[in-house]
Amino acid sequence: MTDKKSPVAKVAVGMVSAAIWRNASQGKAPFYNTTFEMRFKDDQGNWQTSASYGHTDLLLLAKCADLAFNRIVELRQQDKEAGAAEAA
């Protein structure tokens, strides 16, 4: 059985979404990476995902990246507060 890691947070704007992944670093503060995808329906009506964006999708991608950045700032602050509480 594989242990699949889940994102710690997700944000979305329209059909563009970002998954935020927490990565542990031995002896250091955790760091975060982000993956983006866009959902769409194919010609048969099935949902698909893509990591390719047309020019009309770029503003949605930019806003999604902005939301992801802000969420990571919040997560890093929570990490910092949790570390301070553990040290006390």
SULBELSUL-V857856 format. One line per field, one symbol per residue. phi: phi as a letter, one per 40 degrees, with the letter a starting at -180 (. if undefined). psi: psi as a letter, one per 40 degrees, with the letter a starting at -180 (. if undefined). Layout:
phi=???
psi=???
//
This chain:
phi=.ccccbccabbabgccbbbbbcbcbdgbccbbbbbbabcaccccgccbbabbbcccccccccccccccdcccdccccccccccccccc
psi=highhiieiiiihbehihhhhhhihheiiiiiihiiihiihadeeihiiiehhideedddddddddddddddddddddddddddddd.
//
